[in-house]
Amino acid sequence: MKRHLLSAADLSRDDAELVLSTAEEMRSLADRPIKKLPALRGRTVVNLFFEDSTRTRISFEAAAKRLSADVINFAAKGSSLSKGESLKDTALTLEAMGADAVVVRHGASGAPHRLAHSGWVRSNVVNAGDGTHEHPTQALLDAFTMTRHLGALDGRRIVIVGDVLHSRVARSNALLLHTLGAEVTLVAPPTLLPVGIENWPVETSYDLDSALPKADAVMMLRVQRERMHGGFFPTAREYSRRYGLDGRRMASLQDHTIVMHPGPMVRGMEITADVADSDRSVIVEQVTNGVAVRMAVLYLLLGGSEPAVGGEE
Amino acid sequence: MSTNYLIKNVSVLGGTPTDLLLQDGVIADGADAPDDAEVIDGTGLIALPGLVDLHTHLREPGREDAETVESGTRAAALGGFTAVHAMANTEPVADTAGVVEQVWRLGREAGHCDVFPVGAVTVGLQGTQLAELGAMADSAARVRVFSDDGKCVHDPVLMRRALEYVKAFDGVVAQHAQEPRLTEGAQMNEGELSGRLGLAGWPAVAEEAIIARDVLLAEHVGSRLHVCHLSTAGSVEIVRWAKAKGVDVTAEACPHHLLLTDELAATYDPIYKVNPPLRSAADVEAVKAGLADGTIDIVATDHAPHPHEDKDCEWAAAAFGMLGLETALSIVQQTMVDTGLLDWAGVAERMSYNPARIGRISDQHGRPVEVGEPANVVLYDPRATRTVDPAESASLSRNTPYRGMELPGRVVATFLRGKATVLDGKVL
């Protein structure tokens, strides 16, 4: 694996499968009375969050702690975009504190890339979501969740629905799922698909109803209400009608098809409550799997070549 | 008594080697050289008319941490320029006779090259009310080029009025063509790569829509229009069409748009962040073709210095712009001359004669290298090569996208009215 995890494209198929199989080992810990491993004892993981994201931050925090790493949470309110301390100075501070890994969430696309490649820090950098670019650990936990339900993803049909244009989750998933051999269809109104998407390794569709019956997994993306003011679609009601997943649409799915959402959900907008709370929904399990996958990522980047789970007990 | 220079065996515009005498500020016959003339061996060198940049950001007043008139004109002289037009987006904005006269005076005091201030079209570049264009035209700075560069004069009525108004003093409006609503938050060329990188796109149509509107306005009111830093294939097509119709439009291309493409944004290194953005390889080829066939009249640098901290950050937080004065001629050689698209006479037209004509300074600059003409001359060694080291720049800033690149050519000497501003590649 590369030193940093900045993009899902950094992962070869072998890398991705190694993360998933390591995550499976980590997941098995959840069923043990003692959920902690000594693998990263004495190592320091910094959670550097320029954007509020409680769920991703606590997921990384739990992952690092279960590997016995020391965790520093650094909530940098106001990035350099709003004339606070610059990313570089923050990075130099963390370097001086001896961070071994920096998990970074930032509102600017490419900020983790800058952190990793500008010579500011020597730590391993993990992208925990940058602007409208990528969120590779989310894609890994999604793939992990799908694999647990569907088995190997080769040839599986994954439908991702919503604001692809602004979604780092969609970008990372499109890349990773393609690497793992799945067939991805992105469904959105034309205004929420990026220019040049015809060159991505995915299918696209404007019609949710035609995409659903063949899907093995359906991932709904959050649609921020402020997009309405950008004129991307006329009203929330029209969006829900055309691109929301409700009970009627859910009925057109195959029996084994799972429903996913990276959270936080806007119930009533892209997904109705009956779907979110249905048996098909794996949304809560995604959260559990997030910890296991992030443990695997931190372990593989920082750790060792030794098996993570094994002999010491 | 100033020094007279006898340049021996130099090739004017790549022609048969000859001797040139620069005497009392004027070009004279080499055969008439006085004994005390300082002799320069011009063997292997090309003599070009002093270059004229229609688009330079000298940053003074206001951002003297990025550049001053003194430092910027040193860089200009090193690049072979004898005249630069200083853009108006300073702090305060050059929208009054007072500010343009200050910039003009600072240029004279520095003495490295002539500085012709550009006046803002609108008060404070706000795009709502015309600045006192006449006062700037009548000032000691004799402003003829007006631009809100950095911002587009997007209000069509205001643009029409500006085009009409400057006719009274033979001025020209130089438009930064950028439809603001189509480029809100824009970070890089909109295309497949912007989608992948998650950087907000700056679509070609946002430039082309304004150029199309402006050429129609210029035709309608019978004014002349200059298009700044044209960057897309579609823009070249529109200007070509307008010229064929007889519209009085001129256009410029920047060196970086002749060489660099948007692929560089994949590094997320804001050294490559510029406005208008680096475009696709197809756009680069179209701009080069437009420059070769005369659709694009001039090369202008858009030299845009920024302090280190404004580039040593994440892409979205970084300033737009790149240095250009010291590398422009080399980039033009590499992309246009060495490729056979232009000869040296063509370079002289696009980097000296035409910009001087557009700026209405042809009485002093952009003159042929001939006996009796003002001695504004560059000696250039096209066979030299150099590796760009930002630390060596005369600019106060270091934001060159060419760092580490090996470029052809070297400016050996620059003469402004017979006085050497650069000799042996060094500022005097």
Chai-1 contact restraints between the chains, C-beta under 6 A:
chainA,res_idxA,chainB,res_idxB,connection_type,confidence,min_distance_angstrom,max_distance_angstrom,comment,restraint_id
A,S80,B,C313,contact,1.0,0.0,6.0,A-B,restraint_1
A,S80,B,A317,contact,1.0,0.0,6.0,A-B,restraint_2
A,L81,B,A317,contact,1.0,0.0,6.0,A-B,restraint_3
A,S86,B,C313,contact,1.0,0.0,6.0,A-B,restraint_4
A,L87,B,C313,contact,1.0,0.0,6.0,A-B,restraint_5
A,L87,B,E314,contact,1.0,0.0,6.0,A-B,restraint_6
A,K88,B,D312,contact,1.0,0.0,6.0,A-B,restraint_7
A,A108,B,E314,contact,1.0,0.0,6.0,A-B,restraint_8
A,A108,B,A316,contact,1.0,0.0,6.0,A-B,restraint_9
A,S109,B,G198,contact,1.0,0.0,6.0,A-B,restraint_10
A,S109,B,L199,contact,1.0,0.0,6.0,A-B,restraint_11
A,G110,B,Y268,contact,1.0,0.0,6.0,A-B,restraint_12
A,G110,B,W315,contact,1.0,0.0,6.0,A-B,restraint_13
A,A111,B,E314,contact,1.0,0.0,6.0,A-B,restraint_14
A,H113,B,Y268,contact,1.0,0.0,6.0,A-B,restraint_15
A,R114,B,Y268,contact,1.0,0.0,6.0,A-B,restraint_16
A,R114,B,E314,contact,1.0,0.0,6.0,A-B,restraint_17
A,G131,B,G198,contact,1.0,0.0,6.0,A-B,restraint_18
A,T132,B,G198,contact,1.0,0.0,6.0,A-B,restraint_19
A,H133,B,G198,contact,1.0,0.0,6.0,A-B,restraint_20
A,P194,B,G195,contact,1.0,0.0,6.0,A-B,restraint_21
A,V195,B,E190,contact,1.0,0.0,6.0,A-B,restraint_22
A,V195,B,G195,contact,1.0,0.0,6.0,A-B,restraint_23
A,G196,B,G191,contact,1.0,0.0,6.0,A-B,restraint_24
A,G196,B,E192,contact,1.0,0.0,6.0,A-B,restraint_25
A,G196,B,G195,contact,1.0,0.0,6.0,A-B,restraint_26
A,N199,B,E192,contact,1.0,0.0,6.0,A-B,restraint_27
